[in-house]
Amino acid sequence: MKQIRVGMIGYKFMGKAHSHAYRDVPMFFPNIMQPVMQTICGRDAEGVSLAAKQFGWNGYVTDWNELVQRDDIDLIDINAPSDMHKEIALAAAKAGKHLFCEKPLALSLKDSREMLAAAEAAGIKHMVGFNYRFAPAVQLARKLIQEGRLGKIYHFRGLFLQDWIIDPEFPLVWRLQKNIAGSGSHGDLGAHTIDLAHYLLGDIQEVIGMSETFIKERPLPGSMSGLSAKGSASNEKGAVTVDDATLFLARFANGALGSFEATRFAAGHRCTNSFEINGSKGSVKFDFERMNELQVYFTEDAEDVQGFRRILATDPAHAYAEAWWPPGHTIGYEHTFIHETVELLQAIEEDRQPVPNFTDGVKCQQILEAVELSIAERRWVRTEEL
């Protein structure tokens, strides 16, 4: 069985998710190219050494420049903060390494296009981390749309609602700083919804939006770990430079209308990543908090039994389900990363580009920036303007 040696940069929230995927692929998908967890990289020697041991990596380094130049690394996995993506990706591409980069691809459309161009020039395989595509229920929704079973599509409604920073005393973590994160709920959460919309319905032609930052200042963090942090001992505060909530309307190339909402201020919503799609022959509804289920409605059902039906996407008839448990035994968040990794490994083995790749990352960044331009200029913006 072919193997690919992985070097991973980052070891917090996404680092753990990616490491878990690399470890589980050989157990559940034994007939594809196998990942070798060669080296993990992080700036803090103590932290990354502990992560290497906990996650199962063969070794660790503290300098990503060293990692991308090593001859015993074939694939670079980037899940460091967003402001590091471009620099690492360009160096890794120049070194001829395949690339797996978490979203958002970069802090700007210009930078993301530069990353795509570098990857294409190097002739490497490249993937962007939109893991929610790989929930079997989402794959089923796409199948129903592509087969025409929902008819002509009229509406897409997407929501990604969280509440983890609703406390004004929550510290100023890096995700709340534009120079590091690029944007707030818009780029962190909304990017996933935009990608799902692209995956399910196709290109977006024009947008108009609005946003708000509800808490303007927050305590400076004393320490950070993943999505959590502790405030400093002093009363010093810093400015929040990203959005807390962004909403926008969209028109798709196929004529469908869309509405998008991303916020971290929806009390009671831990991870409501959901969409509803309406067509001439039926509708589907999905909520990641119930990720194994897809609600499906068909207009052609007999009148006396019409209504949304719950489809449990855990039978072997659904994408990836054969690899897991008996029908009805559910899978979780971490499995979307495993499926994502399976697509990456199969693409490298088959000598094709994985999907989603940097092209999809650029398309998402284009919509993010079109919305930001719309908010700044208070007008509809066509994506072709950018």
Sequence and secondary structure as in RCSB ss.txt:
>XXXX:A:sequence
MKQIRVGMIGYKFMGKAHSHAYRDVPMFFPNIMQPVMQTICGRDAEGVSLAAKQFGWNGYVTDWNELVQRDDIDL
IDINAPSDMHKEIALAAAKAGKHLFCEKPLALSLKDSREMLAAAEAAGIKHMVGFNYRFAPAVQLARKLIQEGRL
GKIYHFRGLFLQDWIIDPEFPLVWRLQKNIAGSGSHGDLGAHTIDLAHYLLGDIQEVIGMSETFIKERPLPGSMS
GLSAKGSASNEKGAVTVDDATLFLARFANGALGSFEATRFAAGHRCTNSFEINGSKGSVKFDFERMNELQVYFTE
DAEDVQGFRRILATDPAHAYAEAWWPPGHTIGYEHTFIHETVELLQAIEEDRQPVPNFTDGVKCQQILEAVELSI
AERRWVRTEEL
>XXXX:A:secstr
  EEEEEEE  SHHHHHHHHHHHHHHHH TTS EEEEEEEE S HHHHHHHHHHHT SEEES HHHHHH TT  E
EEE S GGGHHHHHHHHHHTT EEEEESSS SSHHHHHHHHHHHHHHT  EEEE GGGGSHHHHHHHHHHHTTTT
 SEEEEEEEEE  TT STTS   GGG HHHHSSSHIIIIIHHHHHHHHHHH  EEEEEEEEE S  EEE EEEEE
TTEEEE SS  EEE  S SEEEEEEEETTS EEEEEEES  TT SSEEEEEEEESSEEEEEEGGGTTEEEEEETT
S GGG S EEEETTSTTSTTGGGS STT    HHHHHHHHHHHHHHHHHHTS  SS HHHHHHHHHHHHHHHHHH
HHTS EEGGG 
